Amino acid sequence: MSRTNNTHSIEQIRPPSDRDVIYVGYRHRGNAVVEKRPGQERLTPDRSLELVNHSPSGFEWGYGGSGPAQLALALLLDYTGDEAFALDHYQEFKTEVVSQLDCTGSDEYWRLTASEIDAALDITPDEPVAPTI
């Protein structure tokens, strides 16, 4: 994922307590559910909908539509806590990550770790984001 003209490092964006976070997505009674672990805190589209309303009906994954866009924005917003960063990167994150997540059956799930998110953002935890010229 390309970097923007942002002078934050991922350490400044993401709280140190989130280094071990894992997001898990699955279907329950036909509905897409995303949890943040540890703690099994449910991720909802509410905060991301305040920024961009792609899918008021909720999250989706596995393709490049509006539900995956809402999930990508919500994941980056939750992960970084930085609205500007999330807005700058969520479309590419949707294409590179969320559209590739796969689980179709009731016994299946996907998981996305902090390391995988960092890798998708092309940022290592100790590497500052270089400004583009």
Buried (B, 14 or more C-beta within 10 A) or exposed (E): BEBEEBEBBBBBBBEEEBBEBBBBBBBEEEEBBBBBEEEEEEBEBEBBBEBBEBBEEBBBBBEBBBBBBBBBBBBBBBBBEBBEBBBBBBBBBBBBBBBBBEBEEEEEBBBBBBBEBBEBBEBEEEEBBEEEE
